[in-house]
Amino acid sequence: MNKGCEVVELNYLCALILMKGGDTMLIIPIKDGENIDRALKRFKRKFDRTGTMRQLRSRQAFLKPSVTNRAQMQKAAYIQNLRDQEEI
């Protein structure tokens, strides 16, 4: 598992997982007879959707607001170019 996670309870009913920092809590219900690998896969999917790892990676180094704005503008221009090509 991830270093930033702690499994608090794991039984047949649910898995309660607390993230470090305490503000994020994931609850994954586990059905009777369900494979633990399947439950772990659901946890990983749910964890990816929270965006915690993306946030941690973005906070590793400071980016000036001008750099982030420039990246957003480049991304918007790229997406607009894709949409324009799709219309043709």
ABEGO torsion letter per residue (X at the ends): XBAABBBABBBAABBBBBBBGGABBBBBBBBBGBBAAAAAAAAAAAAAAAGAAAAAAAAABBBBAAAAAAAAAAAAAAAAAAAAAAAX
